[in-house]
Amino acid sequence: MKTVKLSILILLFIVLEGTVVNLFSGSLIRGETVMTPQWTLVFLLLMSLFYDSNDTYRTLWYALGAGLFMDVAYTGIIGVHMLVYAVVVYTVHGLNKLFHTNFPVVTLLVLAGVSFADTLLYVFYSALEVAEGNFLQFILQRLGPALLVNLIVFLLLYLILKNVLVKWREYS
């Protein structure tokens, strides 16, 4: 039953991300600044930190599925989000083993994960000649605003879902 609930939550975040980008694209894009939500990734990172134990990698499968769904639904290039989500979730899961899971550490791990994912996406899309602008423009116009938007969503998700994910981990 948890698998169904987690899958529905991930699907909800994927749909919300796409809806927010479509509805508020004029509001989110101000001049050169672009705020890209990565809410699905933020949720996957919280799952990795609070749902998986040190020796389980269930969230990695969810990351592969969510990334593939993101690629199919929103991009024309299959596999980029799937690979990036899997690498970022795996990396953050590994880093979590080195630290205590408290609020400041989780905040830094999620922000680092979102930064890593956005940077990897930029690198992949630059290699495929889809991304516009140089790396400095990416950092100033996309990464900074994206971190701000995703930090706000992280704070909300942390408060709402942390205890739920820990409870689900205990009963699995």
Helices and strands as residue ranges (DSSP letters): H 2-23, H 25-28, E 29-30, E 33-34, H 39-50, H 58-74, H 80-96, H 103-127, H 135-138, I 139-143, H 144-170
